[in-house]
Amino acid sequence: MANKAIEITDANFDAIINSDKPVLVDFWAEWCGPCRMVGPIVEELAGEYEGKAVIGKVDVDANPQTSAKFGIRSIPTLLVFKNGEVVDKQVGAVPKNVLSQKLDAQMA
């Protein structure tokens, strides 16, 4: 079975984003329609980038600290981290290739 996106919480957030690999974080909520469109794409990326990047999801309702820290106001918001720093951002639902390109750019 393919790798699944990691569930990221306020408690484990810092440990996960301080990876030596690029980290894609999907800020989402159960009630958000566009988030449900992006969710399966994020799960696919988790499988495809296994060993090359870290893919995770933050439920904004359950983890308000992390959402507030990064000023997440509209969801889905996807942030790309490298060495613990935000290096790219995507607000709103986008096709899979857009997210792939953002991750690939951080692997060069």
Helices and strands as residue ranges (DSSP letters): E 6-8, H 13-17, E 23-28, H 33-48, E 54-59, H 64-69, E 77-82, E 85-91, H 96-107
